[in-house]
Amino acid sequence: MKTIHKHLLTASLLSLTLQTQAATLLVGSYTDGDSHGIYRYHFDPALGRIEPTPLQAVKSADPSWLVLSADQRLLYAVNEGRDGQVSSFTLAGDGTISPLGQVDSKGAEPTHASLSHDQRYLFVANYGAKAPGGSLVALPVDRQGALGDATQHLRHAPSKVNAERQSDAHVHSVVLAPDGQHLYASDLGADKVFIYRYDGASHRQPLSPALMASLQLPAGSGPRHLQFDAKGEHAYLTLEMAGEVAVLDVKPDGELQLRQRLPLTEQQDPAFKAAGGLHLSADGRFLYVSNRGKANQIVVYRVDAKDGRLTLLQRRAAEGEHPREFAVAPDGKFLLVGNQHSDEIVVLQRDPREGTLGEVVQRLPQAAPSDLKFIE
């Protein structure tokens, strides 16, 4: 009996060790200042703290968005420059990042990318701040994970509602539905989310317009980032220029229907309206949205389990300037905010049951953070 108890205790301790095992945090950052580009950090999930000294710093120009492959052995970064590039890297078993290659994004200021579910294509959103504007590009991925030259290049017509920001198309994100059959391109300059069918068997033209080719959003709203729930029944979209978050119903053929719009701020001043990133909690019960500008907040919503509607829970100060991106820690007990303009990553306590954000756990100096991704 003592031997059995000993084995049970050993198993329990091993389980506890695995649950609190350190995670690896990848940080992308803008490089017009002191940043190298991509950083790899040790994150302690028990304490909610990032080890101040990075495990590795990788030179990469303005890696504003990071994408991990499904097996977490490959890393892709869009290099947000006037002459856009996309870089690929391998990840060793110990997390070490090694360069694999780089290709032209066929556009300016790439800001987002997504891998197809079959890992055959990387889709890239070129924002294109200046004429001729932004575009959506398909880059083939070979068996080793290296990127090939673009095989498809798509442009949209702008809305021109806002003369300063919408005179051209500006694709801000490209996201695949959970079923992998449709891709959604949020175009800030067009006030639309464009919907494409995905055919992984195609070697040249993997995207074609869906039956419902686009969802029209309110004029001048500026759609930015999109995320689906786990079942693919609802999606959540930030409207950057309107300072709002929208709830969308997803139909079997990929069609989107607008269900709800909520303001991120009570302020009417446009300077407080700058919706950014958004992320669902792992259990899908809460949605977190960043609002930059003069607001500088993380806004927390409860998600209705039946129809996906949102209820405001909290507006929490981001504890810095311009919270461009953020991430919920793997165990759900902390939320990490990348405050781009105040050069800092802030770790906030998070209540997994209630969804609310609490006290500051850590402030880590980090030049111009642009994206945060955990390797588990």
Secondary structure as the mmCIF struct_conf table of DSSP 4:
data_model
#
loop_
_struct_conf.conf_type_id
_struct_conf.id
_struct_conf.beg_label_comp_id
_struct_conf.beg_label_asym_id
_struct_conf.beg_label_seq_id
_struct_conf.end_label_comp_id
_struct_conf.end_label_asym_id
_struct_conf.end_label_seq_id
HELX_RH_AL_P HELX_RH_AL_P1 LYS A 2 GLN A 19
TURN_TY1_P TURN_TY1_P1 THR A 20 THR A 20
STRN STRN1 ALA A 23 SER A 29
BEND BEND1 ASP A 32 ASP A 34
STRN STRN2 GLY A 37 ASP A 44
TURN_TY1_P TURN_TY1_P2 PRO A 45 GLY A 48
STRN STRN3 ARG A 49 ILE A 50
BEND BEND2 PRO A 52 THR A 53
BEND BEND3 LEU A 55 LEU A 55
STRN STRN4 GLN A 56 LYS A 59
BEND BEND4 ALA A 61 ALA A 61
STRN STRN5 PRO A 63 LEU A 68
TURN_TY1_P TURN_TY1_P3 ALA A 70 ASP A 71
BEND BEND5 GLN A 72 GLN A 72
STRN STRN6 LEU A 74 ASN A 79
BEND BEND6 GLY A 81 ASP A 83
STRN STRN7 GLN A 85 LEU A 91
TURN_TY1_P TURN_TY1_P4 GLY A 93 ASP A 94
STRN STRN8 ILE A 97 ASP A 104
BEND BEND7 LYS A 106 ALA A 108
STRN STRN9 PRO A 110 LEU A 115
TURN_TY1_P TURN_TY1_P5 HIS A 117 ASP A 118
BEND BEND8 GLN A 119 ARG A 120
STRN STRN10 TYR A 121 ASN A 126
BEND BEND9 ALA A 129 LYS A 130
TURN_TY1_P TURN_TY1_P6 ALA A 131 PRO A 132
STRN STRN11 SER A 135 PRO A 140
STRN STRN12 VAL A 141 VAL A 141
TURN_TY1_P TURN_TY1_P7 ARG A 143 GLN A 144
BEND BEND10 GLY A 145 GLY A 145
STRN STRN13 LEU A 147 LEU A 147
BEND BEND11 THR A 151 THR A 151
STRN STRN14 GLN A 152 LEU A 154
BEND BEND12 VAL A 161 ASN A 162
TURN_TY1_P TURN_TY1_P8 ALA A 163 ARG A 165
BEND BEND13 SER A 167 ASP A 168
STRN STRN15 VAL A 171 LEU A 176
TURN_TY1_P TURN_TY1_P9 PRO A 178 ASP A 179
BEND BEND14 GLY A 180 GLN A 181
STRN STRN16 HIS A 182 ASP A 187
TURN_TY1_P TURN_TY1_P10 LEU A 188 ASP A 191
STRN STRN17 LYS A 192 TYR A 198
TURN_TY1_P TURN_TY1_P11 GLY A 200 ALA A 201
BEND BEND15 HIS A 203 ARG A 204
STRN STRN18 LEU A 207 GLN A 216
HELX_LH_PP_P HELX_LH_PP_P1 LEU A 217 PRO A 218
TURN_TY1_P TURN_TY1_P12 ALA A 219 GLY A 220
STRN STRN19 PRO A 223 PHE A 228
TURN_TY1_P TURN_TY1_P13 ALA A 230 LYS A 231
BEND BEND16 GLY A 232 GLU A 233
STRN STRN20 HIS A 234 LEU A 239
TURN_TY1_P TURN_TY1_P14 GLU A 240 GLY A 243
STRN STRN21 GLU A 244 VAL A 250
TURN_TY1_P TURN_TY1_P15 PRO A 252 ASP A 253
BEND BEND17 GLY A 254 GLY A 254
STRN STRN22 LEU A 256 PRO A 263
BEND BEND18 LEU A 264 LEU A 264
BEND BEND19 GLU A 266 GLU A 266
BEND BEND20 ASP A 269 ASP A 269
HELX_RH_3T_P HELX_RH_3T_P1 PRO A 270 PHE A 272
STRN STRN23 ALA A 275 LEU A 280
TURN_TY1_P TURN_TY1_P16 ALA A 282 ASP A 283
BEND BEND21 GLY A 284 ARG A 285
STRN STRN24 PHE A 286 ASN A 291
TURN_TY1_P TURN_TY1_P17 GLY A 293 ALA A 295
STRN STRN25 GLN A 297 VAL A 303
HELX_LH_PP_P HELX_LH_PP_P2 ASP A 304 ASP A 304
TURN_TY1_P TURN_TY1_P18 ALA A 305 ASP A 307
STRN STRN26 LEU A 310 ALA A 317
BEND BEND22 GLU A 319 GLU A 321
STRN STRN27 PRO A 323 VAL A 328
TURN_TY1_P TURN_TY1_P19 PRO A 330 ASP A 331
BEND BEND23 GLY A 332 LYS A 333
STRN STRN28 PHE A 334 ASN A 339
TURN_TY1_P TURN_TY1_P20 GLN A 340 ASP A 343
STRN STRN29 GLU A 344 ARG A 350
TURN_TY1_P TURN_TY1_P21 PRO A 352 GLU A 354
STRN STRN30 LEU A 357 PRO A 365
BEND BEND24 ALA A 367 ALA A 368
STRN STRN31 PRO A 369 ILE A 375
#
